Amino acid sequence: QVQLVESGGGLVQPGGSLRLSCEASGSIISRYAMGWYRQAPGKQRELVATITSDSSRNYADSVKGRFTISRDNAKNTVYLQMNSLKPEDTAVYYCKASRGYSTYWGQGTQVDVSS
């Protein structure tokens, strides 16, 4: 069983930056594929970025060049560095851990991009 807790969300102006953290407990995540997803009001949850156990990364086209996913296995934590934020990045951001048939989600952290 893996518990995931996201943090780092908040209100930021367009063009600003935030770093989200996802701290895992209950299991060591080094062998898990990790990902960040987001859900805006009235929309389906969508993939933002993923990182495999060997640190291969994948990004949604909408965030390429602006967001960076990384992992620190020693801290059991995954990060999402978000730069050049846009109003359309406003959403609840969720962390996901998956391995084999097991998938775990965090409770989400709100990101608001507004002037």
C-alpha positions in Angstrom: 0.0 0.0 0.0 1.3 3.4 -0.9 0.1 6.7 0.5 0.7 9.8 -1.5 0.5 13.4 -0.2 0.8 16.3 -2.6 1.9 19.8 -1.6 3.1 23.1 -3.1 0.0 24.3 -4.8 -1.4 27.8 -4.5 -2.2 31.0 -6.2 0.3 32.4 -8.7 0.3 35.1 -11.4 0.6 34.2 -15.1 4.3 33.7 -16.0 5.1 32.6 -12.4 6.4 29.3 -11.1 5.5 26.7 -8.6 7.0 23.4 -7.5 4.7 20.6 -6.5 5.9 17.8 -4.3 4.4 14.3 -3.9 5.7 12.5 -0.8 5.1 8.7 -0.6 4.9 6.5 2.4 4.1 2.9 3.1 6.4 1.6 0.3 9.6 2.6 -1.4 8.7 4.1 -4.8 11.9 3.6 -6.6 10.3 0.7 -8.6 7.1 2.6 -9.3 6.2 4.6 -12.3 5.1 8.0 -11.1 3.0 10.7 -12.7 1.3 14.0 -12.3 -2.3 14.5 -13.6 -4.6 17.4 -13.4 -8.3 18.1 -13.5 -9.9 21.4 -14.2 -13.5 22.2 -13.3 -15.9 20.5 -15.7 -13.1 18.6 -17.5 -11.7 15.1 -17.3 -8.5 14.3 -15.5 -5.6 14.5 -17.9 -2.0 13.4 -17.9 0.6 16.1 -17.2 3.9 14.2 -16.9 5.2 10.8 -16.1 8.5 9.4 -15.0 9.4 5.7 -15.0 11.5 3.8 -12.5 14.6 4.4 -14.7 13.7 8.1 -15.0 12.4 8.2 -18.5 10.1 11.2 -18.8 6.9 11.9 -20.8 5.0 15.2 -21.0 1.7 16.4 -22.3 2.2 18.7 -25.4 0.6 21.5 -23.5 3.3 21.6 -20.8 6.4 20.6 -22.8 9.3 23.1 -22.3 7.6 24.6 -19.2 7.2 21.7 -16.7 9.8 19.3 -15.4 9.1 16.1 -13.5 11.8 14.6 -11.3 12.1 12.0 -8.6 14.3 11.7 -5.5 14.1 8.1 -4.5 16.2 8.7 -1.3 13.4 11.1 -0.2 10.6 8.9 -1.6 9.4 12.1 -3.3 8.4 13.2 -6.8 8.4 16.8 -8.0 6.8 18.8 -10.7 8.5 22.1 -11.4 6.1 24.4 -13.3 7.4 27.5 -15.0 5.8 30.1 -17.3 2.4 29.2 -15.8 -0.7 30.1 -17.8 -4.4 30.6 -16.6 -5.2 27.3 -18.4 -2.9 25.5 -16.0 -5.4 26.1 -13.3 -6.5 22.7 -11.9 -6.3 20.3 -9.1 -3.0 18.4 -9.5 -2.8 14.7 -8.5 0.1 12.4 -8.0 -0.1 8.8 -9.1 2.0 5.8 -8.4 1.7 2.6 -10.4 3.4 -0.8 -10.5 2.0 -3.8 -12.2 -1.7 -4.0 -11.5 -1.5 -1.6 -8.5 -2.3 2.1 -8.8 -2.4 4.7 -6.0 -3.5 8.4 -6.1 -3.0 11.3 -3.8 -5.7 13.7 -2.6 -4.6 16.5 -4.9 -3.4 20.0 -4.5 -5.0 23.1 -6.0 -3.1 25.3 -8.5 -4.7 28.7 -9.5 -3.0 30.8 -12.1 -4.6 34.3 -12.1 -3.8 37.9 -12.0 
